[in-house]
């Protein structure tokens, strides 16, 4: 399945603590369960007013459906073509 990075503009997301973080994650997980196994959330990076989420999905339409159901915007969706790391420099 293809991998995607989703940029979400979520004002104040970096200030979430404890239960609020848990509630946000659960909201996303519930939407994923409703959609089915064709989309999976891997993890998210949180910064000032943004999240950058890594997802595995059959297509971009599933990511947009997740955004609609979860209420978290998908401001930019980028398909990951390949992963590059320091290990690649050693080959």
C-alpha positions in Angstrom: 0.0 0.0 0.0 1.2 3.5 -0.7 2.4 5.8 2.1 1.4 9.4 2.5 2.3 12.4 4.6 -0.7 14.6 5.5 -0.1 18.1 6.6 -2.9 19.3 8.9 -3.3 22.9 10.1 -4.6 22.5 13.7 -4.3 25.7 15.7 -3.0 25.0 19.2 -2.3 21.3 18.6 1.1 21.6 20.2 -0.4 22.6 23.5 -2.6 19.5 24.0 -1.8 17.5 27.1 -2.8 14.2 28.6 -6.5 13.4 28.1 -6.8 16.0 25.2 -4.1 14.2 23.3 -5.7 10.9 24.0 -9.1 12.2 22.9 -7.6 13.5 19.6 -5.9 10.2 18.9 -9.1 8.3 19.7 -11.2 10.5 17.4 -8.8 9.6 14.6 -8.8 5.9 15.4 -12.6 5.8 15.5 -12.8 7.2 12.0 -10.2 4.7 10.8 -12.3 1.8 12.2 -15.4 3.1 10.4 -13.5 3.3 7.1 -11.8 -0.1 7.3 -8.4 -1.7 6.9 -7.6 0.0 3.6 -6.2 3.0 5.6 -3.8 3.0 8.6 -2.3 5.7 10.7 1.4 5.1 11.4 2.3 8.2 13.5 2.2 12.0 13.6 4.8 14.7 14.2 3.4 17.8 16.1 4.7 21.3 15.7 3.4 24.8 15.9 -0.2 24.7 14.8 0.4 21.7 12.5 0.6 18.0 12.4 2.4 16.0 9.8 0.9 12.5 9.8 2.2 9.4 8.1 -0.5 7.1 6.7 -0.7 4.0 4.7 -3.7 3.9 2.4 -4.9 2.4 -0.9 -5.5 5.9 -2.3 -5.9 9.7 -1.5 -9.7 9.4 -1.4 -9.5 7.3 1.8 -7.4 10.0 3.4 -9.9 12.7 2.5 -12.7 10.5 3.9 -10.8 10.1 7.1 -10.4 13.9 7.3 -14.1 14.3 6.8 -15.1 11.7 9.4 -12.5 12.7 12.0 -12.9 16.5 11.6 -9.1 16.9 11.2 -8.3 18.8 8.0 -6.0 17.3 5.3 -4.5 20.6 4.0 -1.9 18.9 1.9 -1.5 15.2 1.0 1.9 14.0 -0.4 2.5 10.5 -1.6 5.9 9.2 -0.4 7.9 8.0 -3.3 10.8 6.4 -1.3 12.6 6.7 2.1 16.1 8.1 2.2 18.3 7.8 5.2 22.0 7.9 6.2 22.2 4.1 5.6 21.8 4.9 1.9 25.1 6.8 1.9 26.9 3.6 3.1 26.0 1.4 0.1 
